[in-house]
Amino acid sequence: MKNETPDFGKKGPQYGSWIPYSVVMVSLAAALALVYITFIGSMLIANDMALITFLPLGYFVFSVTDSKRDVAVVFILQNIAANLGGMLTPFGNPQNLYLYAHYHIANGEFVSIMFPPFAVSIALITLCCLLLPKRALRIQASQQGQGMRLPPARTAFYLALFALTILMVFRLLPAWLVLAILIVSLLIADRKALKMVDYCLLLTFGTWRGLRLCAMCFRLYCKETRCSPPCCPASASAMCPRPFCFRSLRRIIPRCWWA
């Protein structure tokens, strides 16, 4: 297939109007932009959220330019980019977050381990994009929207909250402090956002975390008090003195919570 490259200085039947009244771009450049923004976004907002955010953007770009034949290939590249880009940060994908939290890997060590495959991934995904054909994409002046401008204050507010959550994941701020700041800030500035939260999903993760916490506390409790599980009431008076158990629990619960 012959590659088509736009002529940015001429008017003709291929483009219909002068450049000031129409937007002309190349499909290769559009694909690179969409893949890279998904790649980078997965490092900050996790791979699944990057796909939910940027796949509709990719469909919109190629649909308004009447080039839907490129949608399938770009979608595949965006999916690959989301999974490859998310490997660099602890919150880039769920597997990273589990390994980072469970084995208490240091921030610098984690990045140094994942950077070599991350660099190779950038090269490979770029090479795949360069294999795409170059075709002219055009948005007629009648199809161009007026655009939407984000409120500066509101944008800065949410960026600051997002930065706090990242610092919390990197263990630079305690989780309870960040959670308190988030709740208080949203109650003051945007109460509607709290109504839009999927609390059932949070409850699912919270229940799993709670069960894991109870199991770990029970194992450490029995280890410190030298009780053989199950710690039955009949042997509790002989093997597990009550005052010692309470002191043990005060030491055990914080250890389990951050494990």
BAKEKE-454010 format. One record per residue (C-alpha): residue number from 1; x, z negated, y. Coordinates in steps of 0.2 Angstrom, whole numbers. Each point is the difference from the previous one (the first is absolute). Layout:
BEGIN
<site num="NUM" X="X" Z="Z" Y="Y"/>
...
end
This chain:
BEGIN
<site num="1" X="0" Z="0" Y="0"/>
<site num="2" X="7" Z="5" Y="17"/>
<site num="3" X="3" Z="-15" Y="11"/>
<site num="4" X="-9" Z="1" Y="17"/>
<site num="5" X="9" Z="-8" Y="15"/>
<site num="6" X="-9" Z="-2" Y="16"/>
<site num="7" X="5" Z="9" Y="16"/>
<site num="8" X="-1" Z="-13" Y="14"/>
<site num="9" X="1" Z="12" Y="14"/>
<site num="10" X="-12" Z="14" Y="-3"/>
<site num="11" X="-18" Z="3" Y="-1"/>
<site num="12" X="-7" Z="10" Y="-14"/>
<site num="13" X="-14" Z="2" Y="-13"/>
<site num="14" X="10" Z="-12" Y="-12"/>
<site num="15" X="-2" Z="-15" Y="12"/>
<site num="16" X="-14" Z="6" Y="11"/>
<site num="17" X="4" Z="-9" Y="16"/>
<site num="18" X="15" Z="-6" Y="10"/>
<site num="19" X="9" Z="-16" Y="-6"/>
<site num="20" X="-8" Z="-11" Y="14"/>
<site num="21" X="-17" Z="3" Y="-7"/>
<site num="22" X="4" Z="-2" Y="-18"/>
<site num="23" X="12" Z="-11" Y="-10"/>
<site num="24" X="12" Z="9" Y="-12"/>
<site num="25" X="10" Z="-8" Y="-14"/>
<site num="26" X="8" Z="4" Y="-16"/>
<site num="27" X="-7" Z="-6" Y="-16"/>
<site num="28" X="18" Z="-6" Y="-6"/>
<site num="29" X="2" Z="-11" Y="16"/>
<site num="30" X="-18" Z="-7" Y="-3"/>
<site num="31" X="4" Z="-4" Y="-18"/>
<site num="32" X="17" Z="-8" Y="5"/>
<site num="33" X="-9" Z="-11" Y="13"/>
<site num="34" X="-14" Z="-6" Y="-12"/>
<site num="35" X="12" Z="-4" Y="-14"/>
<site num="36" X="13" Z="-9" Y="11"/>
<site num="37" X="-14" Z="-10" Y="9"/>
<site num="38" X="-7" Z="-5" Y="-17"/>
<site num="39" X="18" Z="-4" Y="-6"/>
<site num="40" X="4" Z="-11" Y="15"/>
<site num="41" X="-18" Z="-8" Y="0"/>
<site num="42" X="2" Z="-6" Y="-18"/>
<site num="43" X="15" Z="-10" Y="5"/>
<site num="44" X="-11" Z="-10" Y="12"/>
<site num="45" X="-18" Z="0" Y="-6"/>
<site num="46" X="3" Z="2" Y="-19"/>
<site num="47" X="-2" Z="16" Y="-10"/>
<site num="48" X="-19" Z="-1" Y="-3"/>
<site num="49" X="-4" Z="-3" Y="18"/>
<site num="50" X="11" Z="14" Y="6"/>
<site num="51" X="-9" Z="12" Y="-12"/>
<site num="52" X="-17" Z="-6" Y="6"/>
<site num="53" X="6" Z="2" Y="18"/>
<site num="54" X="9" Z="17" Y="0"/>
<site num="55" X="-8" Z="10" Y="-14"/>
<site num="56" X="-16" Z="2" Y="11"/>
<site num="57" X="12" Z="5" Y="14"/>
<site num="58" X="8" Z="14" Y="-11"/>
<site num="59" X="-17" Z="7" Y="-5"/>
<site num="60" X="-6" Z="0" Y="18"/>
<site num="61" X="16" Z="9" Y="6"/>
<site num="62" X="-2" Z="14" Y="-13"/>
<site num="63" X="-19" Z="1" Y="1"/>
<site num="64" X="0" Z="3" Y="19"/>
<site num="65" X="13" Z="13" Y="-1"/>
<site num="66" X="-9" Z="9" Y="-14"/>
<site num="67" X="14" Z="-2" Y="-13"/>
<site num="68" X="-8" Z="-10" Y="-14"/>
<site num="69" X="11" Z="9" Y="-12"/>
<site num="70" X="14" Z="-12" Y="5"/>
<site num="71" X="-10" Z="-16" Y="-2"/>
<site num="72" X="3" Z="-3" Y="-19"/>
<site num="73" X="19" Z="2" Y="1"/>
<site num="74" X="2" Z="-11" Y="16"/>
<site num="75" X="-11" Z="-13" Y="-8"/>
<site num="76" X="11" Z="0" Y="-16"/>
<site num="77" X="16" Z="-2" Y="12"/>
<site num="78" X="-9" Z="-14" Y="10"/>
<site num="79" X="-3" Z="-9" Y="-16"/>
<site num="80" X="18" Z="1" Y="-6"/>
<site num="81" X="6" Z="-5" Y="17"/>
<site num="82" X="-11" Z="-15" Y="1"/>
<site num="83" X="7" Z="-7" Y="-17"/>
<site num="84" X="18" Z="5" Y="4"/>
<site num="85" X="0" Z="-7" Y="18"/>
<site num="86" X="-8" Z="-16" Y="-5"/>
<site num="87" X="15" Z="-5" Y="-11"/>
<site num="88" X="11" Z="-5" Y="14"/>
<site num="89" X="-10" Z="-15" Y="7"/>
<site num="90" X="-6" Z="-15" Y="-10"/>
<site num="91" X="-18" Z="4" Y="6"/>
<site num="92" X="1" Z="18" Y="-3"/>
<site num="93" X="-9" Z="-1" Y="-17"/>
<site num="94" X="-7" Z="-14" Y="-10"/>
<site num="95" X="14" Z="1" Y="-13"/>
<site num="96" X="13" Z="-3" Y="13"/>
<site num="97" X="-10" Z="-15" Y="7"/>
<site num="98" X="-1" Z="-8" Y="-17"/>
<site num="99" X="18" Z="2" Y="-4"/>
<site num="100" X="5" Z="-6" Y="18"/>
<site num="101" X="-10" Z="-16" Y="-1"/>
<site num="102" X="2" Z="-4" Y="-18"/>
<site num="103" X="19" Z="1" Y="-1"/>
<site num="104" X="3" Z="-5" Y="18"/>
<site num="105" X="11" Z="15" Y="4"/>
<site num="106" X="8" Z="-1" Y="17"/>
<site num="107" X="-5" Z="13" Y="13"/>
<site num="108" X="17" Z="8" Y="2"/>
<site num="109" X="3" Z="0" Y="-19"/>
<site num="110" X="-17" Z="8" Y="-3"/>
<site num="111" X="3" Z="14" Y="13"/>
<site num="112" X="17" Z="3" Y="-6"/>
<site num="113" X="-6" Z="3" Y="-18"/>
<site num="114" X="-14" Z="12" Y="5"/>
<site num="115" X="9" Z="10" Y="13"/>
<site num="116" X="9" Z="12" Y="-11"/>
<site num="117" X="-15" Z="6" Y="-9"/>
<site num="118" X="-9" Z="0" Y="16"/>
<site num="119" X="13" Z="12" Y="8"/>
<site num="120" X="-1" Z="11" Y="-15"/>
<site num="121" X="-19" Z="0" Y="2"/>
<site num="122" X="1" Z="6" Y="18"/>
<site num="123" X="11" Z="15" Y="-5"/>
<site num="124" X="-11" Z="5" Y="-14"/>
<site num="125" X="-17" Z="-1" Y="9"/>
<site num="126" X="8" Z="10" Y="14"/>
<site num="127" X="6" Z="13" Y="-12"/>
<site num="128" X="-17" Z="1" Y="-7"/>
<site num="129" X="-8" Z="3" Y="17"/>
<site num="130" X="13" Z="13" Y="5"/>
<site num="131" X="-6" Z="10" Y="-15"/>
<site num="132" X="-17" Z="2" Y="7"/>
<site num="133" X="-4" Z="17" Y="8"/>
<site num="134" X="-1" Z="2" Y="19"/>
<site num="135" X="-16" Z="5" Y="7"/>
<site num="136" X="-7" Z="-1" Y="17"/>
<site num="137" X="-14" Z="-12" Y="3"/>
<site num="138" X="-11" Z="1" Y="16"/>
<site num="139" X="-12" Z="-11" Y="8"/>
<site num="140" X="-11" Z="9" Y="12"/>
<site num="141" X="-3" Z="-7" Y="17"/>
<site num="142" X="-19" Z="-3" Y="-4"/>
<site num="143" X="6" Z="-11" Y="-15"/>
<site num="144" X="11" Z="-11" Y="10"/>
<site num="145" X="-7" Z="-17" Y="3"/>
<site num="146" X="3" Z="-10" Y="15"/>
<site num="147" X="10" Z="-13" Y="-10"/>
<site num="148" X="-2" Z="-19" Y="0"/>
<site num="149" X="11" Z="-12" Y="9"/>
<site num="150" X="3" Z="-17" Y="-7"/>
<site num="151" X="-3" Z="-15" Y="11"/>
<site num="152" X="18" Z="-7" Y="4"/>
<site num="153" X="-4" Z="-18" Y="0"/>
<site num="154" X="-10" Z="1" Y="-17"/>
<site num="155" X="14" Z="10" Y="-8"/>
<site num="156" X="13" Z="-12" Y="6"/>
<site num="157" X="-10" Z="-15" Y="-7"/>
<site num="158" X="-2" Z="8" Y="-17"/>
<site num="159" X="18" Z="6" Y="-1"/>
<site num="160" X="6" Z="-18" Y="4"/>
<site num="161" X="-11" Z="-7" Y="-14"/>
<site num="162" X="7" Z="13" Y="-12"/>
<site num="163" X="17" Z="-5" Y="5"/>
<site num="164" X="-4" Z="-18" Y="-4"/>
<site num="165" X="-6" Z="5" Y="-18"/>
<site num="166" X="16" Z="10" Y="-3"/>
<site num="167" X="11" Z="-15" Y="5"/>
<site num="168" X="-10" Z="-11" Y="-12"/>
<site num="169" X="3" Z="11" Y="-14"/>
<site num="170" X="19" Z="0" Y="4"/>
<site num="171" X="-1" Z="-19" Y="-1"/>
<site num="172" X="4" Z="-2" Y="18"/>
<site num="173" X="-16" Z="-9" Y="5"/>
<site num="174" X="-10" Z="-12" Y="-11"/>
<site num="175" X="-16" Z="8" Y="-8"/>
<site num="176" X="-11" Z="-14" Y="6"/>
<site num="177" X="5" Z="2" Y="18"/>
<site num="178" X="-2" Z="19" Y="0"/>
<site num="179" X="-18" Z="-2" Y="-8"/>
<site num="180" X="-5" Z="-13" Y="13"/>
<site num="181" X="6" Z="11" Y="14"/>
<site num="182" X="-9" Z="15" Y="-7"/>
<site num="183" X="-17" Z="-9" Y="-2"/>
<site num="184" X="1" Z="-8" Y="17"/>
<site num="185" X="5" Z="16" Y="9"/>
<site num="186" X="-14" Z="10" Y="-8"/>
<site num="187" X="-13" Z="-13" Y="4"/>
<site num="188" X="5" Z="1" Y="18"/>
<site num="189" X="3" Z="18" Y="2"/>
<site num="190" X="-10" Z="10" Y="-13"/>
<site num="191" X="-12" Z="-10" Y="-11"/>
<site num="192" X="-8" Z="16" Y="-7"/>
<site num="193" X="16" Z="3" Y="-9"/>
<site num="194" X="-2" Z="-15" Y="-10"/>
<site num="195" X="-17" Z="6" Y="-6"/>
<site num="196" X="7" Z="16" Y="-6"/>
<site num="197" X="12" Z="-9" Y="-12"/>
<site num="198" X="-3" Z="3" Y="-19"/>
<site num="199" X="-1" Z="-18" Y="-4"/>
<site num="200" X="-4" Z="4" Y="-19"/>
<site num="201" X="17" Z="8" Y="-2"/>
<site num="202" X="9" Z="-14" Y="9"/>
<site num="203" X="-10" Z="-12" Y="-12"/>
<site num="204" X="6" Z="10" Y="-15"/>
<site num="205" X="18" Z="-2" Y="5"/>
<site num="206" X="-2" Z="-18" Y="6"/>
<site num="207" X="-8" Z="-5" Y="-17"/>
<site num="208" X="15" Z="8" Y="-10"/>
<site num="209" X="12" Z="-9" Y="12"/>
<site num="210" X="-9" Z="-16" Y="-3"/>
<site num="211" X="0" Z="2" Y="-19"/>
<site num="212" X="18" Z="4" Y="0"/>
<site num="213" X="4" Z="-15" Y="11"/>
<site num="214" X="-10" Z="-12" Y="-11"/>
<site num="215" X="9" Z="6" Y="-16"/>
<site num="216" X="17" Z="-2" Y="8"/>
<site num="217" X="-4" Z="-17" Y="7"/>
<site num="218" X="-6" Z="-5" Y="-18"/>
<site num="219" X="16" Z="6" Y="-8"/>
<site num="220" X="11" Z="-9" Y="13"/>
<site num="221" X="-10" Z="-16" Y="-1"/>
<site num="222" X="2" Z="-1" Y="-18"/>
<site num="223" X="18" Z="3" Y="1"/>
<site num="224" X="3" Z="-13" Y="13"/>
<site num="225" X="-11" Z="-13" Y="-8"/>
<site num="226" X="7" Z="5" Y="-18"/>
<site num="227" X="-18" Z="2" Y="-6"/>
<site num="228" X="-3" Z="12" Y="-14"/>
<site num="229" X="-14" Z="12" Y="4"/>
<site num="230" X="-15" Z="-3" Y="0"/>
<site num="231" X="2" Z="-16" Y="9"/>
<site num="232" X="-15" Z="-9" Y="-8"/>
<site num="233" X="-8" Z="-15" Y="8"/>
<site num="234" X="4" Z="-11" Y="-16"/>
<site num="235" X="19" Z="2" Y="3"/>
<site num="236" X="-1" Z="0" Y="19"/>
<site num="237" X="2" Z="-19" Y="2"/>
<site num="238" X="15" Z="0" Y="-12"/>
<site num="239" X="9" Z="16" Y="5"/>
<site num="240" X="-6" Z="4" Y="18"/>
<site num="241" X="-1" Z="-15" Y="11"/>
<site num="242" X="-12" Z="4" Y="14"/>
<site num="243" X="11" Z="-5" Y="15"/>
<site num="244" X="14" Z="11" Y="-6"/>
<site num="245" X="-12" Z="15" Y="-3"/>
<site num="246" X="-6" Z="0" Y="18"/>
<site num="247" X="18" Z="-1" Y="6"/>
<site num="248" X="4" Z="15" Y="-11"/>
<site num="249" X="-14" Z="10" Y="6"/>
<site num="250" X="5" Z="-2" Y="18"/>
<site num="251" X="17" Z="7" Y="-5"/>
<site num="252" X="-7" Z="14" Y="-12"/>
<site num="253" X="-14" Z="8" Y="11"/>
<site num="254" X="12" Z="7" Y="14"/>
<site num="255" X="12" Z="7" Y="-13"/>
<site num="256" X="-14" Z="9" Y="-9"/>
<site num="257" X="-8" Z="7" Y="15"/>
<site num="258" X="16" Z="9" Y="6"/>
<site num="259" X="5" Z="5" Y="-18"/>
end
